[in-house]
Amino acid sequence: MQTPNLNQNNGSRIVLIGSTSVGKTSLIPRIVEHKFDQFTTPTTGTSFFPYTTGNPDHPTVQLWDTAGMERYRALNRVFFREAVGAILVFDLTNYQSFEELNSWLNEFITESPPNSVVVLAGNKSDLSEKIAVTDEEIEAFQNEHQLKYFQTSAATGENVDDMLHFLLSILPKTTVETTALEPPDNEGGCC
């Protein structure tokens, strides 16, 4: 885990956003190391993890783990400002986390650059006997906001790679603009 440096420019910023305990912190090691740690604690600040993607348009990204607790939420806005993408996460077994998606999405859209993209992740699909959100409700939210939806499990890895590959494919291409210096116009004669 690395301490955030807001001036760091080593890859596109992707933030994981959503309510507390939806599995954002567990999704990151699943993506980066293909591992699952069942003993995570709620994120109280923000941290980022560099990730080499294998995608030529975005060879390196920064995955930012943001706090879901209300008292730390204002801090997240600072990290949304340079994010080119977000994974909007809810817990399939916690209906309240689904109800709070609009608030998270609106906050991200308000604070992020205009061309940022979002995917929706319904996490904890491995707990199928406890799922509290219906497919119809998810589909309605997905259609209303025109989001691609992935039912994921940080525990088993279900659809996590597919979700990330899709997100990378829709991220805006980052370009470095250079301006060539023009020689001064010397029509006046001297120098």
C-alpha positions as CSV (number, residue, x, y, z in Angstrom):
1,M,0.0,0.0,0.0
2,Q,1.3,3.4,-0.9
3,T,0.6,6.8,0.6
4,P,-1.2,9.0,-2.0
5,N,0.8,11.6,-3.8
6,L,-1.5,13.9,-5.6
7,N,1.2,15.0,-8.0
8,Q,2.2,11.5,-9.1
9,N,1.8,10.9,-12.8
10,N,2.5,7.3,-13.4
11,G,-0.7,6.0,-14.9
12,S,-4.4,6.8,-15.3
13,R,-6.3,7.1,-12.0
14,I,-9.1,4.6,-11.4
15,V,-11.1,5.0,-8.1
16,L,-13.1,2.3,-6.4
17,I,-16.1,4.0,-4.9
18,G,-19.1,2.9,-2.8
19,S,-20.4,2.5,0.7
20,T,-18.3,1.0,3.5
21,S,-17.8,-2.8,3.6
22,V,-18.9,-3.4,0.0
23,G,-15.5,-5.0,-0.8
24,K,-13.5,-2.2,-2.5
25,T,-10.4,-3.0,-0.4
26,S,-10.7,-6.7,-1.2
27,L,-11.1,-6.1,-5.0
28,I,-7.8,-4.4,-5.3
29,P,-5.5,-7.3,-4.2
30,R,-7.8,-9.6,-6.3
31,I,-7.0,-7.4,-9.3
32,V,-3.3,-6.6,-8.6
33,E,-2.1,-10.0,-7.1
34,H,-5.0,-12.4,-7.8
35,K,-5.3,-12.9,-4.0
36,F,-8.1,-12.5,-1.5
37,D,-7.6,-11.4,2.1
38,Q,-10.8,-12.0,4.1
39,F,-9.5,-9.9,7.0
40,T,-9.5,-6.4,5.8
41,T,-10.4,-3.3,7.8
42,P,-12.5,-0.4,6.5
43,T,-10.4,2.2,4.7
44,T,-10.2,5.4,6.7
45,G,-8.3,7.5,4.1
46,T,-7.2,6.8,0.6
47,S,-4.4,4.7,-0.8
48,F,-3.4,3.7,-4.3
49,F,-1.8,0.7,-5.9
50,P,0.0,0.9,-9.2
51,Y,-1.0,-1.9,-11.6
52,T,0.6,-2.9,-14.9
53,T,-2.3,-3.8,-17.2
54,G,-0.9,-5.2,-20.4
55,N,-3.2,-2.8,-22.2
56,P,-1.1,-0.7,-24.7
57,D,-3.4,2.3,-24.4
58,H,-3.1,2.3,-20.6
59,P,0.0,0.2,-19.7
60,T,-0.1,1.4,-16.1
61,V,-3.0,2.5,-13.9
62,Q,-3.4,3.6,-10.3
63,L,-6.1,1.8,-8.4
64,W,-7.3,4.1,-5.7
65,D,-9.1,2.6,-2.7
66,T,-11.4,5.3,-1.2
67,A,-13.1,5.4,2.1
68,G,-16.8,4.5,2.2
69,M,-17.5,5.8,5.7
70,E,-19.5,9.0,5.8
71,R,-17.0,10.9,8.0
72,Y,-14.2,10.4,5.4
73,R,-16.3,10.9,2.4
74,A,-15.5,14.6,1.8
75,L,-11.8,13.6,1.4
76,N,-12.7,11.4,-1.6
77,R,-13.7,14.3,-3.7
78,V,-10.1,15.4,-3.9
79,F,-9.2,12.1,-5.5
80,F,-12.1,12.1,-7.9
81,R,-10.8,15.3,-9.6
82,E,-8.1,13.5,-11.7
83,A,-9.8,10.1,-12.0
84,V,-10.4,9.0,-15.6
85,G,-12.5,6.0,-14.4
86,A,-14.4,4.5,-11.5
87,I,-15.6,1.2,-10.3
88,L,-18.9,1.8,-8.6
89,V,-19.2,-1.0,-6.1
90,F,-22.1,-2.2,-4.1
91,D,-22.6,-5.3,-1.9
92,L,-25.2,-7.7,-3.4
93,T,-26.0,-8.9,0.2
94,N,-26.5,-5.3,1.5
95,Y,-29.5,-3.5,0.1
96,Q,-28.6,-0.2,1.6
97,S,-25.3,-0.2,-0.3
98,F,-27.3,-0.5,-3.5
99,E,-29.7,2.4,-2.4
100,E,-26.6,4.6,-1.9
101,L,-25.3,4.1,-5.4
102,N,-27.0,7.3,-6.8
103,S,-25.2,9.4,-4.2
104,W,-21.8,7.9,-5.0
105,L,-22.3,8.2,-8.7
106,N,-23.5,11.8,-8.6
107,E,-20.6,12.8,-6.4
108,F,-18.1,11.2,-8.8
109,I,-19.7,12.7,-11.9
110,T,-19.7,16.2,-10.2
111,E,-16.0,16.0,-9.2
112,S,-14.3,14.0,-12.0
113,P,-13.2,15.2,-15.4
114,P,-16.0,15.3,-18.0
115,N,-14.7,12.3,-20.0
116,S,-14.4,9.9,-17.0
117,V,-16.1,6.5,-17.3
118,V,-17.8,4.3,-14.8
119,V,-18.5,0.6,-14.5
120,L,-20.9,-1.0,-11.9
121,A,-19.8,-3.9,-9.8
122,G,-22.2,-5.9,-7.6
123,N,-19.7,-7.6,-5.3
124,K,-19.9,-10.7,-3.1
125,S,-21.7,-12.9,-5.6
126,D,-20.2,-15.9,-3.9
127,L,-22.7,-15.3,-1.0
128,S,-25.6,-16.3,-3.3
129,E,-27.9,-17.4,-0.5
130,K,-27.7,-13.9,1.0
131,I,-28.3,-11.8,-2.1
132,A,-30.7,-8.9,-1.3
133,V,-30.8,-7.0,-4.6
134,T,-32.9,-8.3,-7.5
135,D,-31.6,-8.6,-11.0
136,E,-34.5,-6.4,-12.1
137,E,-33.4,-3.6,-9.7
138,I,-29.8,-3.8,-10.9
139,E,-30.9,-3.8,-14.5
140,A,-33.1,-0.7,-14.0
141,F,-30.2,1.2,-12.3
142,Q,-27.8,0.1,-15.0
143,N,-30.1,1.2,-17.8
144,E,-31.0,4.5,-16.1
145,H,-27.3,5.4,-15.9
146,Q,-26.1,3.6,-19.0
147,L,-23.5,1.6,-17.1
148,K,-21.9,-1.8,-17.9
149,Y,-22.6,-4.1,-14.9
150,F,-20.4,-6.9,-13.6
151,Q,-21.5,-9.3,-10.9
152,T,-18.2,-9.9,-9.0
153,S,-16.6,-11.7,-6.2
154,A,-13.3,-10.6,-4.7
155,A,-13.3,-13.9,-2.8
156,T,-13.4,-16.2,-5.9
157,G,-12.3,-13.7,-8.6
158,E,-15.6,-14.1,-10.5
159,N,-15.8,-11.5,-13.3
160,V,-13.1,-9.3,-11.7
161,D,-10.6,-9.6,-14.7
162,D,-13.5,-9.1,-17.2
163,M,-14.6,-6.0,-15.4
164,L,-11.1,-4.5,-15.4
165,H,-10.4,-5.3,-19.0
166,F,-13.7,-3.7,-20.0
167,L,-13.0,-0.6,-18.0
168,L,-9.5,-0.3,-19.6
169,S,-11.1,-0.6,-23.0
170,I,-13.4,2.4,-22.5
171,L,-11.0,4.7,-20.6
172,P,-10.2,7.8,-22.5
173,K,-6.9,7.6,-24.2
174,T,-4.3,9.7,-22.5
175,T,-2.2,11.8,-24.8
176,V,0.7,14.0,-24.1
177,E,0.4,17.3,-26.0
178,T,3.6,19.0,-27.0
179,T,3.9,22.4,-28.5
180,A,6.7,23.0,-31.0
181,L,8.5,26.2,-30.5
182,E,8.3,28.4,-33.5
183,P,11.4,30.5,-34.3
184,P,10.7,34.2,-34.0
185,D,9.6,36.0,-37.1
186,N,12.7,38.0,-38.2
187,E,11.2,40.0,-41.0
188,G,12.3,43.2,-39.3
189,G,15.9,42.5,-40.1
190,C,18.0,42.4,-37.0
191,C,18.7,39.2,-34.9
